[in-house]
Amino acid sequence: AKVVNDVLRLRVDGRMVGELPLPDHGGPGPWAELTSRAIERLRAHSAPLAALDREATYSVVFDAIVRDLDEYSRYTSAARAAQERSQREGYVGIGLSLRHEGGEHLVVAVTSHSPADLAGVRAGDRILSIDGVAASTLTAQQVGDRLRGLARTSVLLTVGENPQQARRVAVSRDWIVPNMVTAQRDGRTAVLRIERFNAATERDLRDALLSMMRDPAGAPTGYVLDLRGNPGGLLYASVEIAK
């Protein structure tokens, strides 16, 4: 690709395959559209490029674009961007965190006041079936896809620490904002870790503080706010916490 007289000329193996006019202003939208059109035009005339996964192609291109900006700039794939958005703003689901090992799907945490919490699903339970399908036959991705869905729709789970103690629960999906706050005590000191700032962080931090202050062993006399590894998130949430 080469710019000549405000036109981007595209070549494959020395052969001209297209010309695209450059945007007449510096807004990001037109330049993003130009980049996308250029990539698609080149893919149409290059067998090796067309053979690559489309997302992999965009990743290579945008990684090269942002590489020299600074040490923090990076391209995020569409799948990763969707995951990050759900961590910040929430998603429609039932409020479970799972660990997947050897075909088993273990509940390691349940979001407080979530549909799963209200239905009685507890940490330590195993997901044995989802809507009648044995969970052992499903991948981690398939389990996640089946637990998510449209708000106010239901999913029927069979859960329990083992098959002998299994119970069936119907859980209605709702909007879930993951809890990014964990709290523990080190003697009389409360250690509050915030993994990231999302739409519920201020509420979850307040709840953790109130719970510790009501501890029968006595309220903490000191507090540590642990932000190590926190990548950021919603600005307004961090401002609310700072207040």
Buried (B, 14 or more C-beta within 10 A) or exposed (E): EEEEEEEBBBEBEEEEBBEBEEBEEEEEEBBEEBBEBBBEBBBEBBEEBEEBEEEEBBBBBBEEEEEEEEEEEEBEEEEEEEEBEBBBBBBBBBBBBBEBEEEEBBBEBBBEEBBBBBBEBEEEBBBBBBEEEEBEEBEEEBBBEBBBBEEEEBBEBBBBEEEEEBEEBEBEBBBBBBBBBBBEEEEEEBBBBBBBBBBBBBBBBEBBBEEBEEEEEEEBEEEEEBBEEBEEBBEEBBEBBEE
